[in-house]
Amino acid sequence: MAPTGNAPVSSPKLGAGSIPVPWEELQGSCSWEGLLDPLDADLRASLIAYGELAEAAYDGFDADEKSPHAGSCMYTQAGLLAASGVSHPEYYTVTKFLQATSEPRGQSPESESTAIGKALFVQQLEKPGRTNWIGYVAVATDDGVKALGRRDIVVAWRGTVNILEYPKDVEFQYKSAAQVLAGDFPDAKVRSGILDVYTTNNPVENHIMPMIVRNSARDQVLAEVRKQVEAYKEEKTSITVTGHSLGASLATLNAVDIVAHGYNVPGSRSEQTPCPVTAILFASPHVGDDNFKSAFASFADLRALHVRNAGDKVPPANENMDVATVVLHIDTDRSPYLNLRPNDDVTRHNLECYLHGLAGDGKSIARTLWRPHLIAIVTYMWCHALCHLLCCRLILPWGV
């Protein structure tokens, strides 16, 4: 989570490499083989661009509990991307805001669902009808199609706005993943708190009797994805799902759900093949068990790349627990602009820190590569009284 910088910082442009990489390979068609070490310039730019779209889900969120609009988006659909400092807001148009609720009613205070709800939501959910803004769906504009090479449908999920604190004795609680896997993998399980946020319908009261409508975050996003796939069924289209922290966990569920239920398949009259679905994940915690990991890997049209920072303690230490098909390691401790201490866990987990690391990590650590997103991360440090973590060689305004 990070505030919007005072001014947008341009990301490296697509096509930055000497030989442009086809968009299909950037989306994982070859499992990113040969693109990770060293990190390909086009892939670097693509990952940063999706990271910015994930960051917009943080920057647009009204996390002030005292605000009359707490829990909502501070911007309109048309204004979100530009207001959040996305480098190329003209490449996408937001078509749908996503709302989520959870199951705090009747849950034990020590449950995982309660802990996750407190981390994700500022508008408390004890009463029926309350939701929080959790992300958005966007579609590439005609300008975006020219830059990207296809019509890209993006789903961006917001992550935690409060530090996720589990009670001392809580253990990971699991539920069947059959709902998102179309029932084909009965033994697969995912963490219950994450599944609750994704699938919980919201009670709606009327004058006669309470009722449940199908308005979960899952229902909203699947309906919008289907709508956009149908709208562009005669074009080359991709679906990219992205998120950071618990938002990455939601993105994981959403990506496999889209493929398992065929929401990436154009209408019967279309000559296009199923849209490839790619999950671009940042700092994802543990999502599901080994059976879920196997199920995720079984879908031919599904790929996932997980960016992990070396000092971030949120992703599982055992990489075998990582659902993503490919892991990209970065190390922000190597940045010449940061002075991170061993206990600076929150900063290492911050999405702007991740994007700063992506901009400069790899075989080359030249200062010119680290500079993109420097303004954003300096702004974050300033607003959170963390300027001591910045390298003393940086010239900052007096009084910081």
VEXDO-896010 format. One record per atom (N, C-alpha, C, O): residue in one letter; y, z, x. Coordinates in steps of 0.1 Angstrom, whole numbers, plus 5000, padded with zeros to 4 digits. Last residue first. Layout:
<sites>
AYZX...
</sites>
This chain:
<sites>
V517150555123V515850545118V514950665121V513850675117G519550565136G519350665125G517950645119G517650725109W520150225143W520450365146W520150455133W520450415122P517350005140P518750045137P518950195139P517950275139L515349945170L515449975156L516950015153L517650065162I513549765192I514949815190I515149825175I515249725167L510549865207L511249805195L512649855194L512849975194R509550025226R510249905231R510949835219R511849755222C508050225214C509350255218C510150135222C511450145223C506150115186C506350115200C507750135203C508650085197L505750335158L506250205163L506450225178L506850325183L505350585150L504150505152L504550375158L503650295162H507750695143H507150745156H505950665159H505450665171C508150615117C508750535128C508250575142C508350495151L507450715093L506450695103L506850615115L506050555122A508650745068A508950835079A507950835089A507550935094H508250545050H507350655049H507450745061H506550825064C510250355055C510250415042C509250535041C509450625033W509350285082W510750345079W510650415066W511050535065M506950165078M507050285086M508350355083M508350475082Y507749945062Y506750045057Y506850175065Y506950275059T509349805079T509949855067T509049965061T509450065056V507449735099V508549825102V509149885090V509550005090I505949555083I505349685087I506349785092I506249905091A507849355078A507249425067A506649555071A506749655065I508449265104I509549325096I508949405084I509449515081L505949165112L506549275119L507649345110L507649465110H504948935101H504749065093H505249185100H505049295096P504648785132P504648765118P504248905111P503348965116R504148885160R505448905153R505448875138R506048955131W501848825174W501948955166W503148965157W503149045148L502348585186L501348595175L501448715167L501248715155T504148655206T504648565195T503648555184T504048525172R502648805224R503648875214R504048785203R504348825192A499248725226A500648695230A501548755219A501248765207I496548755227I497348865220I498748845225I499448945227S493748555221S495048565226S495848675219S495848685207K491348615207K491348605222K492748615228K492848665239G492648845182G491848735186G491848725202G492248825208D495648925164D494348965170D493648835174D493948725169G498048865151G498048875165G496748895172G496648885184A497648855123A498648765129A498548755145A498848655151L495949065118L495448925117L496348825124L495948735131G497749275122G496649255131G496049115130G495749065141H499449235100H500049235113H498949215124H499049135133L497549275080L498149145082L498849125095L498749015101Y496949545084Y495949445085Y496549305088Y496049235096C499449655078C498949675091C497849575094C497749515105E499549595051E500549525060E500049545075E500249455083L497449765042L497349625042L498349545051L497949455057N496350055060N497349985052N497249835053N496949785064H494650175077H494050125064H495050045057H494649965048R496250275097R495250175100R494650105088R494149995089T497650465082T498350345087T497350235090T497550115087V495750655077V496350585066V497050455070V496950355063D495050755103D494050685094D494750605083D494350485080D495950855128D496750775119D495950685110D496050565110N494651005148N494551055134N495450975124N495651015113P495250885173P493850885168P493750925153P492850885146R498150675168R497450795173R496050805167R495850735157L499750375176L498950445167L498250565174L497750545185N502250215180N501850325189N500950425180N501350535177L502849865180L502449985174L501950095184L501450055194Y503249635195Y504349685187Y504049815180Y504949885174P501049535207P502149585216P503249645208P504149705214S497949615193S499249555191S500249615200S500349735202R495549735194R495849645205R497249595204R497749525213D495149855171D495449945182D495849865194D496549915203T494149675154T495549685154T496049785165T497249785168D491749455155D491949585161D493449605163D494049555173I489149305134I490449305141I490649445147I489949535144H486349115126H486849235131H488249215137H488449115144L484948995097L485848955108L486449085113L487049165105V481748925084V482749025087V483548975099V483048925109V480148765056V480648755070V481748865072V482448895063T479248845032T478348755039T478848745054T477948715063A479649185020A480249055024A479248975033A478549035041V478549435018V478049325009V478549185014V477849095011D477549655042D478649565038D478049445030D477149375035M475549805053M475949835040M477049745034M477349745022N475549725079N474449675071N474649705056N474049645047E477549865091E477849735086E476749675078E476949585070N478350185088N477150105089N477349965083N477449955071A480750275079A480550265093A479350185096A479350105106P482450115052P481350185057P481050165072P481150055077P486050135053P484850055052P483650135057P483850215066V487750365061V487350345047V486150255046V485250285038K488650395087K487450475083K487050445068K486050505064D489850175111D489850215096D488550275092D487450225095G489850075136G490050225135G490050265120G490250385118A489349795133A488449885141A488650025139A487650105139N489449655101N490249705113N489349805120N488749895114R487949375087R487849515090R488649555102R488449485113V487549145062V488349175074V488349325075V488749405066H484948965050H485549095049H486249125063H485649115073L484248695029L484648735043L485448865042L486348875034A481748545010A482748655011A482948675026A482048685034R480748294986R480948335000R481848455000R482748464991L478748104964L479548224966L479548264981L478548264988D477047914956D478447884955D479347994959D480547994956A474448024958A474847924967A476347894967A476847844977F473548364958F474248254950F474848154960F475648184969S472448564972S471548464967S472248344960S471648244957A474148764980A473848664990A473048544984A472848444991F474048934958F475248864962F475048744971F475548644969A471349034960A471748954949A473048874952A473148754949S471649184984S470649064983S471048974972S471048854973K473449374975K473749294986K472849164986K473349054989F471949494955F473149424951F473549334962F473949224960N469949604971N469549514961N470749434956N470649314953D471349794986D470749674993D470349564983D470449454986D474249884965D473049914973D472549784979D473049674977G477849854967G476549854961G475449874970G475649884982V480349924982V480349874968V478949894961V478949954950H482350095005H481050065000H481050024986H481650094977P485749955007P484750055008P483350005004P483249895000S487349695025S486649735014S485749855016S485049855026A489449575041A489249715041A488449765029A488849865023F489749285022F490449365033F490049515031F490349565020L488248975014L488349115013L488949185025L488749145036I487948704996I488648745008I488948885007I489848924999A485348524982A486048654981A486648684995A485848685005T485148214966T485248284979T485948414977T487048424970V483347964950V483948094948V483948174961V482848194967P483547624943P483147724952P483947854950P485147844947C482847504910C483847544920C483247644930C482647734926P480247254905P480747394903P481847424914P481647384926T481546914906T480547014908T481147154906T482347164905Q482946694881Q483146784892Q481946874893Q481346914883E482946554858E482146494869E482146584881E481546554891S482846704826S483446694839S482446634849S481246664848R481546764803R482046624804R482646604818R483046484821S481047034804S479946944805S480346804807S479546724813G483547204825G482947164812G481947054814G481946984824P482647364857P483547284847P482747244835P481547254834V481847684866V481247554863V482147484853V482347534842N482547944870N483047844880N482547704877N482747614885Y481148094853Y482548064849Y483147974859Y484347924857G478448164855G478748024854G480247994850G480547894845H477648424860H477748384846H478248244844H478548194833A477648434887A476448474880A476448424866A475448384860V480348374894V479248284897V478048314889V477348214884I481748594883I482148464880I481048364882I480748274874D480448814896D480348804881D480748654877D480048604868V481148784922V479748764919V479548744904V478748664899A483948844919A483448714925A482048684921A481748574917N484049104908N484548984901N484048854906N483648764898L482949264929L482349254916L482749134908L481949064902T484949204948T483549174951T482749164938T482049074936A487249304937A487149154940A485749114942A485249014938L486749574937L486849504924L486749354926L486049284918S486849604964S485649634957S485649564944S484549514939A489449544969A488449464975A487149484968A486349394966G490649754956G490949624951G489949524957G489549434950L490149964973L489349954961L489549824954L488749784946S491149744999S490749884996S489849874983S488949794982H492449454984H492449544996H491949684991H492349724980G491449114975G491949254972G491749334985G491049294994T490648804958T491048884970T491549024965T491849044954V489048504952V489248644947V489548734959V488848734969T489348174944T489448274955T489848404949T490848424942I487947874936I488348004931I488248104942I487248114949S488947524936S488347644942S488747774935S489847774929T488647184927T489147324924T488347424932T487147404934K489446864920K488846944930K489447084929K490647104931E489746794885E490246804898E489346884907E488446964903E488946814859E488746684865E489346684880E489346574886K489447074851K488047034853K487846894859K486746864864Y491647234846Y491647144858Y490247094861Y489847074873A491047374823A492347304824A492347204835A492947094834E488747504830E488647404820E489947314821E489847194819V489747694849V488647594853V488647474843V488447364847Q491447834831Q491947754842Q490947654847Q491347534851K489647954814K490747874808K491247784819K491447664817R488048104831R487447994823R488547904818R488347784819V489948284840V489348194849V488748074842V488847964846E490548424816E491548344822E490948244832E491448134834A488048544810A488648454800A489748364807A489748244804L487848704833L486848604830L487348494821L487148374822V489948884829V489948794841V488948684839V489248564842Q489349024805Q490648954807Q490548844818Q490948734816D486849134810D487049034799D488348954801D488348834799R487549314831R486549204833R486749094822R486748974825A489249494819A489749404830A488849284832A489249174835S488549474784S488449534797S489049434807S489349324804N488649424757N489849404765N489749464779N490849494784R487349414729R486849364742R488049324751R488449204751V488049714712V488249574714V487749534728V487849614737I487049964691I486949914705I487149764705I486349694698M489050174669M488050074672M488050034687M489050064694P489750434646P489750384659P488750274661P487650274654M490950344613M489950404622M490150354636M490550244638I493550294600I492350324593I491350394602I490850504598H495650234617H495850324606H494550364599H494550464592N494150234650N494950174639N495050274628N494650384630E493850244685E493850314673E494650234663E495650164666V491450134708V492750094702V492750164688V491850144680P490050194740P490050224726P491450194720P492450224726N489149944762N490150044759N490150074744N490249974736N486249904782N487149864772N488049974767N487650094769T485449884816T485749974805T486649914795T487749864799T484849734839T484249694827T484649784815T484249744803Y486249814862Y486149674860Y485749644845Y486149544840V486050094862V487450034862V487349884858V488149834850D483250114864D483950164852D485350104851D485750054840L482650014889L482249944877L482949984865L483249904856I483750224904I484350094905I483950004893I484749934888G482150444897G483550444895G484250314895G485150284887S479450364904S479850374890S481350374888S481850314878R478550104927R479150244925R479750244911R480450164906V475549934916V476849934922V477450074919V476950144911K472249794920K473149894915K474449894923K474549854935A469449604910A470649614918A471649714912A471749724899D467249564895D467249684904D468549694911D468749804918P467549324880P467549454873P467649574882P468049684878F468949054882F468549144893F468549294888F469549364890D469748924860D468748864868D468248954879D467248924885G471949004844G470549054841G469449004850G468349034848A474348914853A473648834842A472248884840A471448804835L475649074870L474648984876L473848904866L472848844869V477249254856V477949154864V476949044870V477448944875Q475249394843Q476249334835Q477049234843Q477449124837A473549504862A473049394854A474149324846A474149204844A473849704880A474849594881A474449484872A475049374873S473650044870S473049914871S474149804872S475149814865K475450284891K475050224878K474350094880K474650024890Y475750574911Y475450434909Y475150404895Y474550484888Q477850774931Q477050764918Q476950614915Q477950544916F478050954960F478250824954F477250814942F476050844943E478851304954E478051194960E478251064953E478651064942V480951584960V480651464952V479751364961V479951354973D481751814972D480251794970D479951674962D478751654958K484551784976K483651814987K482151774984K481451724993P486051514958P485651654959P484551674970P483751584972Y487751254975Y486551304968Y486451454969Y486651504979E490651094973E490151214977E488951254969E489051274957L492550834982L491350854975L490750984981L490350984992I496050844978I494950854987I493650894979I493750984971N497350594955N497250734960N496050744969N495050674968V496850344950V498250374953V498350524957V499450564961T494350104959T494750244956T496250264959T496850204968G494749764949G493949874954G494650004951G495350024941R494749484927R495449594934R494449704938R493449724931W493449154931W493249294926W494049394934W493949394946A493948824922A494348924932A494249064925A494849084915V492548514921V492548644914V492848754924V492048764934V493448174920V493348304927V493348424918V494148424908I492447854922I492647964913I492448094920I491348114926D493747554936D493147694939D493447784928D494647804925R493147234939R493647324929R492947464931R491847474928R493547124974R492747134961R493547224952R494447294956G495047124996G494047024995G493247024983G492346944981L497347275001L495947345002L494847235002L493747265007A499547124998A499447205010A498047245012A497547255024K499147004973K499446914984K499246994997K498746935007V498847234957V497747134959V497947044971V496947024978G501447334958G500347404964G499147314967G498447324977D502747144943D503147164957D502047234964D501747204976D501447194919D501347064925D501747074940D501047004948T500147534922T501047434917T500747294923T499947284932A497247724918A498047644927A498947544919A498447484909V497448024898V496947884900V497847804909V499047814907A496548364894A497448264897A496748134900A495648124904V496148674878V495548544881V496648444884V497648444877Y496449024890Y496948904883Y496048784887Y495248784896G496449384886G496349254894G496749134885G497449154875I496649604871I495649614882I495649484890I494949474900W498549834852W498549694858W497649704870W497849784879N496850054831N497650034843N497449884847N496449824846T496850194798T496250114808T497250114820T498450154819R496050354768R496850354780R496050274791R494850284793G494550384745G495650284745G496450274758G497350194759P493950734743P493550594740P494850504741P495950544738K494650954770K494850914756K494450764754K494650684764E494150974797E493451064788E493551024774E492651044766L495150824819L494450754808L493750844798L492850804791Q498350804835Q497150874832Q496450824819Q497150784810Q499650594856Q499750614841Q498350674837Q497350604836V498550554880V499650654879V499850684865V500350794861F495450474895F496350474884F497350584885F497150694890L493750504918L494150364913L495350374903L496150284903A493150764922A493650684933A494250554929A495150504935K492150854898K493350914903K493950834914K495250834916G489850694896G490950684886G492250744891G493350684889I488350804916I488850664917I489950644908I490950574911A487851064906A488451044918A489050904920A490250894925T486450994882T487651064881T488451044894T489651024894S484150874893S485050794884S486450864883S487450794883E482851084906E483450974914E484450894905E485550844910S483651404893S482951284893S483651174901S484851184904E484851654889E484251624902E483551494903E482951454913P485651664863P486751654874P486151624887P486851574896S483551464843S483751584851S484851564861S484951454866Q484751284814Q484251284828Q484451424834Q485451484832G486051284790G484651344790G484051344804G482951384806R487951024800R487751114789R486251154789R485351074789P488150844820P488350984824P487951074813P487751194815E487250564825E486550654816E486850804820E485850874823S489950324825S488650384831S488150474821S488550474809T491750014825T491550154822T490350204828T489650134836A493949754834A492749824835A492849964829A493950024829Q495249414831Q495349554829Q494049624829Q492949564826L496749134847L495449204843L495749354842L496449414850F498648854838F498548984844F497349054838F496949044827K498448504844K497948614837K498048744845K497748754856T499548314860T499248274847T498848394838T498848384826V501848234886V501048344880V500848314865V501748284858T501547964907T502248014895T501248124889T500148094887Y502047874942Y501247934931Y502147974919Y503248004921Y503847774960Y502447724960Y501647774948Y500647704945E506147914960E506147784953E504747724952E504547634945P505948124977P505748154963P505648024954P505148024943H505048165006H505248034999H504948054984H503948014978S505148435013S505848335022S506048205014S507048135016V506048694992V505048594995V505748475002V506748434998G507848894983G507948844997G506848755001G506648735013S507948974957S507049044966S507048994980S506349054989A509548784945A510048924946A509249004956A509749094962A507748564944A508948554952A509548694955A509948724966L505748664927L505448624940L506648624949L506648664961L507148744902L506348834910L506248794925L506548864934G508448574883G509148634895G508348714905G508948744915A506648504863A507348394871A508048444883A508248374893Q505848754853Q504948664859Q505548554868Q505148524879T508448994863T507748904853T506748814861T506648814873Y507949314878Y508449184877Y507749104866Y506749144861M506649554879M508149564878M508749424877M509949414874C503849644859C504449554869C505949544867C506449534856S503049994853S503249854849S503749774861S503949824871G503050254860G501850194858G501850044854G500849984852A506150344844A505050384854A503750314850A503350314838H508350314830H507450204831H506350224841H505750124846P509850534833P509350514820P508450394819P507750374809S508950724863S509550604857S509050584842S507850604840K507550914874K508650954866K509350844859K510150854850E505750794891E505250864879E506350904869E506050924857D505950494905D506750614903D506350684890D506650624879A504850254908A503950364911A504750494909A504250604913D504749954896D505650064895D504850194896D504150234887F503849684917F503349794909F504449904908F504849944919G504449474934G504949464921G504649584912G505149594901D503149544958D504549544958D505149544944D506249584941Y500349514951Y500949644954Y502449644952Y502949734945A500249244946A499749334936A500149484939A500149564929A501049144970A501949134959A501549224947A502349264939E498849174986E499949264988E500949264976E501549364973A497448944979A496849074975A497949184976A498049274968L499048754990L498848754975L498248884971L498648934960E498848825017E500148835010E499948834995E500648904988G496148755020G496548895022G497848915015G498149025009Y496348475018Y495648555007Y495948705008Y496048764998A497748435042A498348385029A497648465017A498348505008I495948525061I497248595059I497848555046I498448645039L493948335058L493648475055L494948555053L495048635044S495348105066S494748115053S494548255049S494848295038A495948155093A497048135083A496548155069A497248205060R493348175103R494248285104R495348275094R495648375087L492447915098L491848025091L492748155092L492848225082D494047775116D494147745102D493547865094D494047895083A493247895141A494647905136A494747875121A495547945114D490348085144D490947955142D492347975136D492548055127L489648335167L490048315153L490848185152L491848165158P487048235191P488348295187P488748255173P488248165167D485648345164D485748395178D485848275188D484848225192L485648215139L485948355140L486248405154L487048495156L484647955136L486047975133L486548125136L487748145135G481947915139G482847865149G484247885147G485147835154E481347945104E480747935118E481747865127E482247755124W481948015079W482948035089W482448025103W483048075112S479947915062S479948055066S480848085078S480648175085C480647665054C479747675066C479647825071C479347845083S482347735034S481247645031S480147645042S478947625039G484647895035G483347955038G482147865035G481047915035Q487147805032Q486647885021Q485247925023Q484647995014L487347645054L488247765054L487747855042L487947985043E485647445046E485247535057E486047655057E485547765060E487247325026E485947375023E485447475033E484847575030W489447225040W489647345032W488247405028W488147525026P488947145074P488847115060P488847235052P488347345056V491347215099V490047245094V489947215079V490847245072P493046995122P493047075109P491547095104P490747005104I493247055155I492446975145I492347045132I491647145132S495047245163S495147105169S494347005160S494746895159G496347455136G495447415147G495547275151G496147195144A497947465115A498547505127A497647475139A498047475151G497447415089G497447295098G497947335112G498347245119L499747635074L498447565074L498547445082L499547375082K501847835094K501647735084K500247675085K499647665096P502148185096P501848055103P501447955092P500747985083S504548315072S503248315079S503148185087S503848085085S507848445073S506948325072S505648345079S505648395090V508748725056V508548675069V507548555068V506448575063P511348815033P510048755036P509948705050P510948655056A513149115037A513148975037A511748915040A511048975048N512549385035N513849335031N513949185030N514849135022G509149415021G510149405032G511449355027G511549305016T507849634997T508249495000T509249505012T510149585012P505749895008P506849845001P507149705005P506749665016A502249925006A503449915014A504549855005A504349774997M498850005008M500050005000M501250005009M501350085018
</sites>
